Amino acid sequence: MTRSWLTGPTPTRKLPRDRLEERILNLLGSQNMCVLATTGADGPLATPVRFYAHEFAVMFTASPKSPKMRNLAADPRVSVGVFAPLVGLASSRGAQLFGSARVLEPGDPDRDRYWPSFRWENEHAERGRSLAEPPADPLVVVEPERIVYTEHWLRRDGYAPRQFWRRNA
């Protein structure tokens, strides 16, 4: 199917902040896999990770001995890519989140802010673990400072397919 609104010059109009935030939150709330990019002694590492969203933050648990956790200990700056399944250019929708990862151990009071949004029961059920005992692994939280959101469908309404969000803008 030809979509005439995909031809011609790319629009540059910015989406109003409230509408952009709604689209970002929809994407984060409707997906559960991301690619976490870290940097370590051996260079960049891009790791597929199951995540849960809490507002604009993404979070996951990980073994403290994993390569991504070693990298985060050395340099907490990360990029997180979240995307919806692609059917064609018109369906292209994703976000790049940029920020620093915080590792919250059990007992850390900041962990209580995020924990209600972390659906650990799903992973425990898959692994045959008791649902009576929450995981003791560190909770990694990325609160993005900026987000680059891409959605080619925005072109149809005259908006740029790439939109930029900053936490304190």
TAHUZI-V76071 format. One record per backbone hydrogen bond with DSSP energy under -1.0 kcal/mol. CO is the residue of the C=O (numbers start at 1). NH is the residue of the N-H. E is the energy in kcal/mol with one decimal. If there is no record, write none. Layout:
BEGIN
co:CO nh:NH e:E
co:CO nh:NH e:E
END
This chain:
BEGIN
co:3 nh:6 e:-2.3
co:4 nh:7 e:-1.6
co:13 nh:160 e:-2.5
co:16 nh:20 e:-2.4
co:17 nh:21 e:-2.9
co:18 nh:22 e:-1.9
co:19 nh:23 e:-1.9
co:20 nh:24 e:-2.5
co:21 nh:25 e:-2.8
co:22 nh:26 e:-2.1
co:23 nh:27 e:-2.2
co:24 nh:28 e:-2.7
co:25 nh:29 e:-2.3
co:26 nh:30 e:-1.1
co:32 nh:51 e:-2.2
co:34 nh:49 e:-2.6
co:35 nh:81 e:-2.7
co:36 nh:47 e:-2.9
co:37 nh:79 e:-1.5
co:38 nh:45 e:-2.5
co:40 nh:43 e:-2.0
co:43 nh:40 e:-2.3
co:45 nh:38 e:-2.7
co:47 nh:36 e:-3.0
co:49 nh:34 e:-2.4
co:52 nh:59 e:-2.2
co:54 nh:57 e:-2.3
co:57 nh:54 e:-2.4
co:58 nh:142 e:-2.9
co:59 nh:52 e:-2.1
co:60 nh:140 e:-3.5
co:63 nh:66 e:-2.0
co:66 nh:70 e:-2.1
co:67 nh:71 e:-2.5
co:68 nh:72 e:-2.3
co:69 nh:73 e:-2.0
co:70 nh:74 e:-1.5
co:71 nh:75 e:-2.6
co:76 nh:101 e:-3.0
co:78 nh:99 e:-1.8
co:79 nh:37 e:-3.2
co:80 nh:97 e:-3.0
co:81 nh:35 e:-2.2
co:82 nh:95 e:-3.0
co:88 nh:91 e:-1.6
co:89 nh:92 e:-1.6
co:92 nh:152 e:-1.7
co:93 nh:84 e:-2.6
co:94 nh:150 e:-3.1
co:95 nh:82 e:-2.6
co:96 nh:148 e:-2.4
co:97 nh:80 e:-2.5
co:98 nh:145 e:-2.9
co:98 nh:146 e:-1.6
co:99 nh:78 e:-3.1
co:102 nh:141 e:-2.8
co:104 nh:139 e:-2.9
co:105 nh:108 e:-2.3
co:108 nh:111 e:-1.6
co:110 nh:113 e:-1.0
co:111 nh:115 e:-2.5
co:114 nh:117 e:-2.0
co:115 nh:118 e:-1.6
co:118 nh:120 e:-1.5
co:119 nh:122 e:-1.2
co:120 nh:124 e:-2.3
co:121 nh:125 e:-2.6
co:122 nh:126 e:-2.1
co:123 nh:127 e:-1.7
co:124 nh:129 e:-2.7
co:139 nh:104 e:-3.4
co:140 nh:60 e:-1.9
co:141 nh:102 e:-2.9
co:142 nh:58 e:-1.8
co:145 nh:167 e:-2.7
co:146 nh:98 e:-2.6
co:147 nh:165 e:-2.8
co:148 nh:96 e:-2.4
co:149 nh:163 e:-3.4
co:150 nh:94 e:-2.4
co:151 nh:154 e:-1.4
co:152 nh:155 e:-1.5
co:153 nh:156 e:-1.3
co:154 nh:157 e:-1.2
co:154 nh:159 e:-2.2
co:155 nh:158 e:-2.0
co:161 nh:151 e:-2.7
co:163 nh:149 e:-2.7
co:165 nh:147 e:-2.5
co:166 nh:169 e:-1.4
END
